[in-house]
Amino acid sequence: MDIAEQHELVFRARGLTKIYRMGEVEVKALRGIDLDLHAGELVVLLGPSGSGKSTLLNILGGLDTPTAGDVYYLDHNLTAAGDRDLTLFRRDHVGFVFQFYNLIPSLTARENVAVVTEISTAPMRPEEALALVGLGERLDHFPAQLSGGEQQRVAIARAIAKNPAVLLCDEPTGALDSQTGVVVLEALEKVNRDLGTLTVLITHNAGIAAMADRVVRLSDGHVVESRANATKLPAHALSW
Amino acid sequence: MKLSLHPLDLKLLRDLWHMRGQVLAIAAVIMGGVATLVMSLSTYDSLTTTRDRFYAEYRLAEVFAVLKRAPESAAERLRAVPGVDRLETRVRAGVKLEVQGFSDPITGMLLSVPDSGLSLLNELHMKRGRRVEPYSSDEVVVSDTFAEGHRLEPGDRIAAIINGKRKALTVVGVAVSPEYVYQIAPGSMFPDFKRYGVLWMGRNALGAAYDMEGAFNSVTATLERGAHVQEVIDRFDGILANYGGTGAYPRKDQFSNRFLSEELKQLQTMATVFPAIFLGVAAFLLNVVISRLIALQREQIAILKAFGYAHQAIAAHFVKFVMVVVVIGVAAGTALGAWFGRGLSDVYMETTFRFPYLDYLLNAGVVLMALAVSALAAVSGTLVAVFRAARLTPAEGMRPETPTLYRATIIERLGLQRWLTAPSRMIARHIERRPVKSLLTILGIACASGLMMVGNYQKGAIDFMVDVQFRHAAREDLALTFIEPTSGKALHELAALPGVVHVEGFRDVPAILRFQNHSHRAALYGIQPDGSLHRSLDRTLQPIAVPAGGVVLTDHLASKMLQVRPGDMLSVEILEGRRRTVELPVLGITQQYLGVSAYMQKESLNELLREGNVVTGAYLAVEPGREAEVYADLHERPRVLGMVANATAIRSFYATIGEFVLFYNLVATVLAGAIGFGVVYNSARIALSEGGRELASLRVLGFTRGEIAYILLGELAVLALVAIPVGMLVGIGLVGILVVAFESELYRLPLILTAENYAMGATVIVVSALLSGGLVWRQLGRLDLIGVLKTRE
């Protein structure tokens, strides 16, 4: 039975449209997207650059608002929310992981996680979150003292430490070599499995799609395919 | 025609426009420095030029001498002294004046002018009316300050008590004299237009009134080119000794001229100390801003170099950026400085110095100097950063900068981290990561505070000086001088006057004090050791009794002018009577902010002068409310030459300096504000530029604008808070410099800072911080949350 049907609906997007004005030019990033995302799912968003993946992720994560259409988080309409509500939404429910880590250089690994747990309502301890991504030994290192893969795992720990309902990852392995990338993906897989966090992962790397419960393919602002993965591979079996 | 600019220059213009807030903030700091420089130097130039022109055109004498009385024939011997060019004898008479409707005592100086033709020396510049008609018996020309104080016009009648006899006088003209550019009554502390006046009268009329027919008691002379001033003075003294001469003195010791010189010296100090502070701060700010600009443009620079731009071209590009800021600052500073300079010159003309005209001058040289000094400061401040930009190899430039390595701060090494939230730790580590920059920022902000304190310092200092002088030292209500040394019995007469509560007599005599190769001409005062009105104070401002048999000297006179210590023997040449020279021990030092004097016990001085109980004046305590009555009584007494009432002197003094105080407050506020805002705003903008990515990441993670503002502005707030006490120290230091620089025998400023001064200093910091914080808060609302995640740093 499909995970999608057993679990609670977390995101429901209907007719999402996003138009940017870049000077004289109008860019239609999203052209009417309908998408449902459920608790516990690991979803991979695939698509070439410019297909609208990041725009979609930004809107889901409350970093951006659509030009038209609606997006609901549980029963909250994100489309109607203001800056203040979106900030609270991100603070309480969303974990982000980015391609370039975006760690705070002046804080240690532990503190980079703590910076989020300090403002969360029911977080795990930073040490716990770091142990979960296999960094229990490097708590007091500053970002400049960590490798790229380690930095990205700190970013994942930071994203999950607040026990978010959803973990949004934008090209989390984009800046890493394949071997390091797999370690990072293993961490994400573990979080998804152990904590049951809805995980949405953007990549243009089709190889990674094999670890997903569901693969959503975007092209030119449309969802062109959404399929459940029949044979889900563990992350350590991936390579590219 | 299409204006074509080099692409690099276009980039320059756009960078400037993009950073306009910071550019203006730095330009404002440079403006502050240039404004003080231009203000001080242009006022200095204007006053110097005006003074020199006035002195030359109106033939101010170069040697002055006062004596008791000499027959006119003695003048020939003086004229024969080698080196004397022109010499003029005259009669000078200290008088009491009466102006209808003004009951306070007025002292005056009546000087004779030749009845035949113009004066050879010290010519008057007539502002209104005419000169004295030759051989007229009652015509006088009055000084313009006195005319102003009493609204006197030609045709008005006043009266003078000359040698105890009342004489009615007719004002025929109002004039200024090169000899009295600065006018102050002898023995008085401050100029008082209403209670002191200089008047000029025909030689015959004054001679007749003052019993000086065919005689003179004042002589002035100019010298031939190359003449040796001291030799002429010595010869004069030799000739005049028989006629009661009290010692000739050169122009540099002439009171008005000396005061003017002191004031000009202070302007020069202002022209160096303050611009140096501003330009130092501007150099630091430009260094910080250019360093950041170069960090941001690392890749652009690398690409330009990859295209083949030479080091010099890149360096020139950034130097041009700096120079644009400098030129804006210098232009604005010159305009502001010229405005301040005119204002300052006007204030001088109205309150202190009387010139017939003022040539306000803004020399191109001053502007060029301001430009050169600012450019030097700015370019040297940015040179390191520019040099680094120029040296960058293209390949290196295109690689990202190595991430900054942070360390646990001292707070954490001390185990205090559990008291700090992660944002607070960020603040602590940012500050600690770049200690030099943090320190310079603190120092820059502190300078603003210090400047504010200097600008507001005068009021408190003057209050303090007045308090010490009039409530601790010279506590008499009235000081009067007799026409000549008088028996001490006169004091009983004074004490018996209705309204007089207490009388203390004093004996003063002009003297030259010598120690080793130092000498100074001063008044030697014999005062009553047990006196309660006029007292000497020690360093803690406690009254000390002057011991018998020696002298007590004003601190400045002892330590700076004569370099003498208690216990040393001072050689004292009495410039009266037989002009004896005696050796006297220095028995103590007295703290005094106004003037310098030497004190003895009255009896000791009487003994020294081989006279009995003789006084030259008296200090009086008067029953409150009966002052006018006492003045009127004393005015009628022929032996009373002049009176100085302290309360009125203080009031008029405050009226005089009010404008100065206000002016300096205005200047200080504008300039301190410029520095404070310049430093804080730039620090905030740089912090925002450096930390923007971090802050945007935190916003993404769910931090509110307020929470990230805490991180950004918290750092600034910590620096600003630390800067408050540092600013107070800087303020004390600057005031200390001012005190030392302005120290003269005329007055010494006390190093006194009031709670109000400190509060003003702190206020500048707080206001600059709030203003900058507000501006940056708006910027924080515009952080690009999405963009920052897509780009590598």
Interface residues (C-beta under 8 A of the other chain):
Chain A: S54 N58 G61 L63 D64 R84 T87 L88 F89 R90 R91 D92 V94 F96 F98 Q99 F100 N102 L103 I104 P105 S106 L107 T108 E111 N112 A114 V115 V116 E118 I119 D140 F142 P143 A144 Q145 R158 D170 A175
Chain B: T402 P403 T404 L405 Y406 R407 A408 T421 A422 P423 R425 M426 R429 H430 R433 R693 E694 S697 L698 R699 V700 L701 G702 F703 T704 R705 E707 L785 I786 V788 L789 K790 T791 R792 E793
